[in-house]
Amino acid sequence: MENNQPTLDLNDLRILREIVSQCSQRGAFRAEEFTTIGNVYDKLTAFLEMSGSIKSDEPVGEDTTTIGQVPLTDDQDAPANLEGVSNHD
């Protein structure tokens, strides 16, 4: 019998942590969501540090061009379907 249960590993959690960091830098969260998101982010960071998956001084979100291994271009920073919104000044 096959085990088709979904799994998460430490790398998935590291990528999730990076996604939260990238989204916060890009303004994806409303002010009233900051506390909840920050609390989950802090728990995730503490868990990853405890597991040895990351170091406590490891920078997060300094490279805003990638999430995990997926490169992003300037054209992908903002949704293209918003009228009057441009990624370029």
Backbone torsions as a table, in degrees:
resi	resn	phi	psi	omega
1	MET	NA	131.3	-178.2
2	GLU	-82.0	146.2	176.3
3	ASN	-99.6	101.5	-178.3
4	ASN	-99.7	24.7	179.4
5	GLN	-70.5	136.1	175.7
6	PRO	-65.6	146.9	-179.6
7	THR	-129.0	156.6	171.3
8	LEU	-127.2	138.4	174.3
9	ASP	-120.3	178.5	-177.1
10	LEU	-61.8	-33.7	177.9
11	ASN	-65.3	-39.4	176.3
12	ASP	-59.9	-41.7	-179.8
13	LEU	-68.5	-37.2	175.8
14	ARG	-62.8	-42.5	178.7
15	ILE	-65.2	-41.1	177.4
16	LEU	-60.3	-42.5	177.5
17	ARG	-60.3	-42.5	179.0
18	GLU	-66.2	-39.3	178.1
19	ILE	-61.1	-45.2	178.8
20	VAL	-60.7	-43.2	179.2
21	SER	-62.3	-46.9	179.9
22	GLN	-62.6	-43.7	-179.8
23	CYS	-63.5	-38.9	179.4
24	SER	-67.8	-37.1	177.8
25	GLN	-67.1	-29.1	-177.3
26	ARG	-93.8	4.2	176.3
27	GLY	76.4	31.2	-177.0
28	ALA	-80.5	-11.1	-176.2
29	PHE	-111.5	146.3	174.5
30	ARG	-82.4	155.4	-176.7
31	ALA	-55.4	-40.3	-178.1
32	GLU	-69.7	-10.5	178.8
33	GLU	-94.2	-12.4	-173.7
34	PHE	-57.0	-43.8	-176.7
35	THR	-62.1	-49.5	-178.9
36	THR	-63.0	-47.5	-179.4
37	ILE	-63.7	-42.5	178.9
38	GLY	-62.6	-40.7	178.5
39	ASN	-62.8	-44.4	178.5
40	VAL	-65.9	-41.8	178.5
41	TYR	-60.2	-44.4	178.9
42	ASP	-62.8	-41.0	177.7
43	LYS	-64.2	-43.6	179.5
44	LEU	-62.8	-44.0	178.3
45	THR	-62.1	-46.0	179.6
46	ALA	-61.2	-41.8	179.1
47	PHE	-63.4	-44.9	-179.6
48	LEU	-66.1	-36.6	176.1
49	GLU	-65.6	-44.5	-179.4
50	MET	-62.3	-35.9	-178.8
51	SER	-76.9	-13.2	-177.1
52	GLY	84.6	5.4	-178.8
53	SER	-72.0	-29.7	175.5
54	ILE	-134.9	160.5	174.8
55	LYS	-97.0	152.2	-177.0
56	SER	-63.6	-23.6	179.7
57	ASP	-101.6	11.6	-179.6
58	GLU	-70.3	124.5	-179.5
59	PRO	-68.7	148.6	178.5
60	VAL	-126.9	136.0	171.8
61	GLY	74.2	10.3	177.9
62	GLU	-71.4	-33.2	177.4
63	ASP	-96.4	97.0	-175.2
64	THR	-85.2	11.7	179.5
65	THR	-98.6	-6.6	-179.5
66	THR	-138.2	151.0	168.9
67	ILE	-128.3	116.6	-173.4
68	GLY	63.6	-119.5	179.6
69	GLN	-112.8	12.3	-176.1
70	VAL	-98.8	111.3	179.4
71	PRO	-72.4	142.7	176.5
72	LEU	-115.5	145.3	176.4
73	THR	-104.3	169.1	177.8
74	ASP	-57.2	-34.3	-178.7
75	ASP	-68.8	-16.4	-179.1
76	GLN	-94.9	-2.1	-176.2
77	ASP	-69.1	-36.0	-178.5
78	ALA	-125.3	149.0	178.4
79	PRO	-60.7	137.5	-177.0
80	ALA	-79.4	-15.4	-174.3
81	ASN	-88.8	6.5	178.3
82	LEU	-89.9	121.3	-179.8
83	GLU	-68.8	137.5	176.3
84	GLY	79.5	1.9	179.8
85	VAL	-103.9	129.3	179.2
86	SER	-126.9	144.7	175.1
87	ASN	-82.8	-10.0	-175.0
88	HIS	-118.8	136.1	179.4
89	ASP	-81.9	NA	NA
